[in-house]
Structures are given as structure tokens and as C-alpha cells.
Amino acid sequence: MEEGKRAVGRLCSICSQRRPALKRPKTLEQICRECFYAVFEEEIHRVIMENHLFKAGERIAVAASGGKDSTVLAYVLSELNRRHDYGLDLFLLSVDEGITGYRDDSLETVKRNEIQYGLPLKVVSYKDLYGWTMDEIVKVIGLKNNCTFCGVFRRQALDRGAALLKVDKLVTGHNADDMAETVLLNILRGDIARLSRCTFIMTGEDGPIPRCKPFKYTYEKEIYAYFKKLDYFSTECIYSPNAYRGFAREFIKDLERIRPQAILDIIRSGEDFRISSSTRMPDQGTCERCGYISSQKLCKACVLLEGLNRGLPKLGISRTREAINGSERLHKTGRLPKAEAERPILQSKPCGNLEF
């Protein structure tokens, strides 16, 4: 009798027919692969429908890095689009940051995904947009602040690529772990402006191209690329070990080991934050130089690029007196101090050779 009970306990908690393949961190259910696929896809479909992420006839760009999350996102969206007749035109959009031994390899994965899923691919590069690759930037700035450059440039590059594709929305593979990390980072930084909107499932609705996150409530462990045997690239960026986000990521993972529901709890806490009405949020405008959305006269990308081109790579990120004075002058006037402006330009290609 007891042996029979143990046998039943080893069966999938949904179908009661197959052996479980994993234990879901959100529900603690033990389910088989087939049920996991169905539950995972149905949850993403429900998130899309409940949040009205798409409209029939829209052109949607999937931010594709070749990694696990973006590969599953491209696969699931293409499947759901066909199965539920969303009526979407889907595209893959990749950014080539110019990281030898990492991005060049991952882009080969994206090119295979283009064929596997039948989705057109557009690749934009830092070199074409800014005149610099990340390898070149790291040689100048070092490993300490390189993620600042990459994060700013990548965000703008995705928007510029999406504008070239003339899409209505950009979809990213940010999952629940990413969202919880972002909430924690904004608390640690005291960044009220970002804290007030970092848990939104759709952002940038007042900008050129809105961004959606269908995996907002999906745990990283449940991104089913491994189980589905999808073709994805699993190597970490060679410049990421020094990223500040890495410390938040390790903290979140420690919390998850103690209490798996902590990830969703952090996201829900972020959703419930209320910013005081007396807190003045920055006014959104456009960069005077490239036309990109910015709360300053010059956007962060233009400030960082100006520093690189003028031989002041720490302009906009350093707290040294020279960098602060240069950054303030650049924000206020759009020009560097005369002594700095007379320095030779290392790369002449301006930021923003694409108008919005």
C-alpha cells in the first residue's frame, strides 16, 4: 500500500500520468515536461492578453541576443502568434556591441534562429552607430565602468534598430529575476524616478517605441530553452563579471534559495511603491544633438560618446573635478570647455546618425 502511494507521489501533479521533470519555484508543483510546456506557454499568453500588450496588425521587434531568454521569447511569440492568431508581424533585432569571442559567436546563433523560426533579422552595431566597438571602449576606459557605456549605448541602439524596422513595439526577454534585481538596484541607488516605473510591463509609451516584457512573472529557472532543446548561446559576456548588477543578482539568488517566492514578492513590492506627489520627476525632452529622448539637453549616450571622441573617456561617469566640470559644461551649453574641445578627435562619427 505504501509503495503504491509513493509511486503516485512521483507522478506529475497536473496529468498524473508521467514522471515529473521539475519542481516549479512559484507553485512548488512537480510537473512533467509536457505539462510544463503547456503551462509555461499558457501563462505567457495570459500575461499578453491581460495586459493588452499587442494589437492585431502591429509590427513587433524581438530583442534577440542569442541567449536563453531572448531565444525562448522569439520561439514562444512565434508559436503563440500562430496558435492564437495575434496577427503580428515579428522581427528579430540584434545589437553587435563589438565584443570579440562573445557577441560575434552569439550572433551566429541568432542567424540560425532567423532560419529556424522564419523571422527576418536586423543587426545594428555600435561601430556603425557610434564609431566605437566595446573592445575599443574597454581599451580606453578599462573594466571598471565599461557596463555603463554598454548599457546606455545598447538601449539606444535597440531603439534605433526598431526605428529602422518601423516597428510598433520592442519586446525584450527580461524575466522575473531581472525585474527583482532592478527593483533592488534602484533602491540601493536611491533612484526614485526609475523605481517608480521599473516594474511596468510596458514602458516608453511616451517615447518613440514602447517596450514590453512578457516574461515579467517568469522565473529564470523556468525559461524552458534547455527542456525544449532550443538553439541558444549560453556564454556570459566577458566584460560582465565587474558589473554592479552582479552583486544584486547574487543577493536575489541567495534569497530564492531560502524562499523561492521572494522574487515575485520583490516585484509586487515594486509595483506597490507610491512616489510622493511632492517629488519632482525629471521632465522628458529630446537630445539637442541626436534627437533621442532625454531629460537633459544632451542624452547620456552623446555625453559618453563626446568623452570618448575628445579623449575624456570618464566624462559623464567620473567624480573627478575635470570630468564634473566638463560634464556640466556639456549639459548646459552642448560644448566642451575650449581646452578640451581643441583636443584631437579619436573618432569622428557622431551619435545619432538616425533621426526620430
Disulfide bonds with the S-S distance in Angstrom:
none
